[in-house]
Amino acid sequence: MGTMKAVVVRQPGAPDVLEIEERPIPVPQCGEVLIRVKAFGVNRSELFTRQGLSPSVQFPRVLGIEAVGLVAQAPGNEFPEGETVATAMGGMGRDYDGGYSEYTCVAATQVQALKTTLPWETLGAIPEMLQTSWGSLFKSLSLEKESAC
């Protein structure tokens, strides 16, 4: 399918362990979505992972717990090719390679279609930030909609 550039960490360490490499573009299976990454956020958790403070992470690893971009392939037809999407968390950049690359492959259930005119550089900073806010309000605080009666 071709190659892509990705930021790879082969061993824990200082920022100089980050290396740009040519890697094969992932091939999505049914139930997965291949995203052509247009932007991604940089998060504190990736700093910890790079430093070797995420004990379950195996190296080499492409970091990145979030990404936004365009659907390149969805073999299960969950999303049309070219649709603008976002993905975050779910093991990205820890259990499997994440968004610090030209393409990332994630479970379709982890992808959200977006209708937006925001520029990529703005959109790339939003997924984890919104997930943190939503999780704080609805998971941690268990907020619920007030009934009308």
SULTAVEN-V521808 format. One line per field, one symbol per residue. phi: phi as a letter, one per 30 degrees, with the letter a starting at -180 (. if undefined). A space follows every 10 residues. Layout:
# SULTAVEN-V521808
phi: ???
This chain:
# SULTAVEN-V521808
phi: .jbbcbcccc adldedddbd bdbdddcdce jcbccddcab dcbdddddde dicceddccd bcdjcaablc dcabedidbd ejddbbbaii jeibdadcdd adbbbbdedc cbdbcacdde ddedcceddd dddddddccd chdbddddd
